[in-house]
Amino acid sequence: MTEPVIGNLRPHTWSSEESVAYEAAIEAINGVVGAYSALIADAEARTGTDDEIAEYRRLRTECQQERRALKAEDTENVARVRAAYAARLRQLAEPGA
């Protein structure tokens, strides 16, 4: 069983803006993880290639690792992750992605 994201948080006094930005970044990553999970399920249902399924799993694992590594107090990285994953989710949601 994986450890909850909150288990990685160290004591930190943060503003409401920082907490909202961190939560939004986590949600953006979760959205991408979910999109890759859907792609994996779709590929398995239509008997996609092993390489295709393995690549989606690899990409999903990278997202999960970045989520675990994200630190709330690293505001610059939180902003970068939030923007990057929001864009990635939009791309994955496009028809034919």
VOPA-30308 format. One record per residue: residue number from 1; residue in one letter; x negated, y negated, z of N, C-alpha, C, CB in turn. Coordinates in steps of 0.2 Angstrom, whole numbers. Each point is the difference from the previous one (the first is absolute). Glycine has a CB too. Example, Ala and Ser with C-alpha at 12.3 -4.5 7.8 and 13.67 -1.06 7.14 Angstrom:
2
PT  marba  vexse  n.east  n.north   n.up  ca.east  ca.north  ca.up  c.east  c.north   c.up  cb.east  cb.north  cb.up
PT      1      a     -66       28     39        4        -6      0      -4       -6      0        9         6      6
PT      2      s      -7      -11    -10       -4        -6      1       4       -5      3       -6         3    -10
END
This chain:
97
PT  marba  vexse  n.east  n.north   n.up  ca.east  ca.north  ca.up  c.east  c.north   c.up  cb.east  cb.north  cb.up
PT      1      m      -4        6      0        4        -6      0      -4       -6      0        9         6      6
PT      2      t      -8      -11    -10       -4        -6      0       2       -5      5       -1         1    -12
PT      3      e      -4       -5     14        0        -4      6       4       -7     -3      -11         5      6
PT      4      p      16       -7     -2        3        -6     -2      -5       -6     -1       11         4      6
PT      5      v      -9       -9    -10       -4        -5     -2      -1       -4      6        4        -1    -11
PT      6      i       0        0     16        0        -4      6      -6        3      4       12        -3     -1
PT      7      g     -13        9      1       -6         3      4      -6       -3     -2        6        10      1
PT      8      n      -7      -13     -7       -7        -3     -2       0       -7      2        0         8     -9
PT      9      l       5      -11     12       -1        -7      2      -4       -1      7       11        -2     -6
PT     10      r     -15       -3      6       -4        -2      6       4       -6      3      -11         5     -5
PT     11      p      10       -6     11        3        -6      3      -2       -6     -4        0         5     11
PT     12      h       5       -9    -12       -1        -6     -4       5       -5      1       -6         6     -9
PT     13      t       5      -12     10        5        -5      0       1       -3     -7       -3        -3     12
PT     14      w       9        4    -14        1        -3     -7       6       -4     -1       -6        10     -4
PT     15      s       6      -14     -1        6        -4     -1       6        4     -3       -8       -10     -1
PT     16      s      13        7      1        6         3     -4      -1        1     -7        7        -5      8
PT     17      e     -11        0    -11       -2         0     -7      -4        6     -1        1       -13     -1
PT     18      e      -6       14      5       -5         6     -1       4        6      1       -9        -7      4
PT     19      s      13        8      1        4         6      1       4        2     -6        0        -2     12
PT     20      v       4       -4    -15        4         1     -6      -4        2     -6        8        -8      5
PT     21      a     -14        5     -6       -4         2     -6      -3        7      1       -3       -12     -1
PT     22      y       1       14      7       -2         7      1       5        5     -2       -8        -4      9
PT     23      e      14        3     -6        6         4     -1       2        0     -7        4        -2     11
PT     24      a      -4       -3    -15        1         0     -7      -5        3     -4        5       -11      2
PT     25      a     -11       11      0       -6         4     -3       1        7      1       -8        -9      1
PT     26      i      10       11      5        1         7      1       6        3     -4       -4        -2     12
PT     27      e       9       -2    -12        6         2     -4      -1        0     -8        7        -5      9
PT     28      a     -11        1    -11       -2         0     -7      -4        7     -2       -1       -13      0
PT     29      i      -4       14      5       -3         7     -1       5        5      0      -11        -5      6
PT     30      n      15        5     -1        5         6      1       4        0     -6        1        -2     12
PT     31      g       1       -3    -16        4         0     -6      -4        4     -5        6       -11      3
PT     32      v     -13        9     -4       -4         3     -5      -1        8      2       -6       -11     -2
PT     33      v       5       12      8        0         8      2       6        3     -2       -7        -3     10
PT     34      g      13        0     -9        6         3     -2       1        1     -7        5        -5     10
PT     35      a      -7        0    -14        0         0     -7      -4        6     -3        2       -12      0
PT     36      y      -8       13      3       -5         6     -2       4        6      2      -11        -7      1
PT     37      s      14        8      5        3         6      2       6        1     -5       -3        -2     12
PT     38      a       6       -3    -14        6         2     -5      -3        2     -7        7        -9      6
PT     39      l     -13        6     -8       -3         2     -6      -3        8      1       -3       -12     -3
PT     40      i       1       13      9       -2         7      1       6        5     -1      -10        -4      8
PT     41      a      15        2     -4        6         4     -1       3        1     -7        3        -3     12
PT     42      d      -3       -2    -15        2         0     -7      -5        4     -5        5       -11      2
PT     43      a     -11       10     -1       -5         5     -4       1        7      2       -8       -10      0
PT     44      e       9       11      6        1         7      2       6        3     -3       -6        -2     11
PT     45      a      12       -2    -11        6         2     -2       0        2     -8        6        -7     10
PT     46      r     -10        3    -13        0         1     -7      -6        4     -2        6       -11     -2
PT     47      t      -9       14      6       -6         4     -1      -6       -4     -3        7        10     -1
PT     48      g      -8      -16      4       -6        -4     -2      -6        4      0        6       -11      3
PT     49      t     -11        8     -6       -7         3      0      -3        0      7       -2        -3    -12
PT     50      d      -2        8     14       -3         0      7      -5       -7      0        0        13      0
PT     51      d      -3      -15     -5       -4        -6      0       4       -6      2       -8         5     -8
PT     52      e      14       -6      5        5        -5      1       2        0      7        4         0    -12
PT     53      i      -2        5     15        2         1      7      -6       -2      5        9         9     -4
PT     54      a     -14       -6      2       -6        -1      4      -2       -8      0       -4        12     -2
PT     55      e       4      -15     -3       -1        -7     -1       5       -4      5       -5         1    -12
PT     56      y      11        0     11        5        -3      4      -1        1      8        8         1     -9
PT     57      r     -10        5     10       -2         1      8      -6       -3      2        5        11     -2
PT     58      r     -10      -12     -3       -6        -3      2       2       -8      1       -7         8     -7
PT     59      l      11      -11      3        1        -7      0       4       -1      7        0        -1    -13
PT     60      r       5        6     14        4        -1      6      -5        0      7       10         6     -6
PT     61      t     -14       -1      6       -5         1      5      -4       -7      1       -1        13     -2
PT     62      e      -1      -16     -3       -4        -6      0       4       -6      3       -6         3    -10
PT     63      c      13       -3      9        4        -5      3       1        2      7        6        -1    -10
PT     64      q      -6        7     12        1         2      7      -6       -2      4        8         9     -3
PT     65      q     -14       -8      0       -6        -2      3      -1       -7      1       -5        10     -5
PT     66      e       7      -14      0        0        -7      1       5       -3      5       -3        -1    -12
PT     67      r       8        4     13        5        -1      5      -3        1      7       10         3     -8
PT     68      r     -13        2      9       -3         2      6      -6       -5      2        3        12     -2
PT     69      a      -6      -14     -3       -6        -5      1       2       -7      1       -7         8     -7
PT     70      l      13      -10      5        2        -7      0       0       -2      7        7         1    -10
PT     71      k     -10       -7     12        0        -3      6       4       -6      0      -12         5      2
PT     72      a      16       -6      3        5        -6      0      -4       -6      1        8         7      5
PT     73      e     -14       -7     -2       -4        -6      1      -4       -2     -6        0         3     12
PT     74      d       0        1    -17       -4        -2     -6       5       -3     -5       -8        10      2
PT     75      t      10      -16      0        5        -4     -4      -1        0     -8        2        -7     11
PT     76      e      -9        6    -12       -1        -1     -8       1        7     -3       -9        -9      2
PT     77      n       7       15      1        1         6     -3       8        2      0      -12         3      4
PT     78      v      15       -5      1        7         1      1       4       -3     -6       -1         1     12
PT     79      a      -1       -8    -14        3        -3     -5      -2        3     -7       -1       -11      7
PT     80      r      -5       13     -8       -2         4     -6       4        6     -1      -12        -5      1
PT     81      v      12        9      4        4         7      0       7       -2     -2       -8         5      9
PT     82      r      11       -9     -5        7        -2     -1       1       -2     -8        1        -4     12
PT     83      a      -5        0    -14        1        -2     -7      -1        6     -5       -3       -12      3
PT     84      a      -2       15     -2       -2         6     -4       5        5     -1      -12        -3      3
PT     85      y      14        5      3        5         6      1       7       -3     -3       -7         5     10
PT     86      a       9      -11     -9        6        -2     -3       0        0     -7        2        -7     10
PT     87      a      -8        5    -13        0         0     -7      -1        7     -3       -6       -10      1
PT     88      r       3       15      3        0         7     -2       7        3      0      -12         1      4
PT     89      l      15       -3      1        7         3      1       5       -2     -6       -2         0     12
PT     90      r       1       -7    -14        4        -2     -6      -2        4     -6        0       -12      5
PT     91      q      -7       13     -6       -2         3     -6       3        8      0      -11        -8      0
PT     92      l      10       11      6        3         7      0       7        0     -1       -9         3      8
PT     93      a      13       -8     -6        7         0     -1       2       -2     -7        1        -3     12
PT     94      e      -5        1    -16        2        -2     -7       1        7     -4       -7       -10      0
PT     95      p      13        9     -4        1         6     -4      -6        2     -4       13        -4     -1
PT     96      g     -14       11      1       -5         3     -4      -7       -1      3        7        -2    -10
PT     97      a      -7        0     16       -6        -1      4      -4        7      1        5       -10      6
END
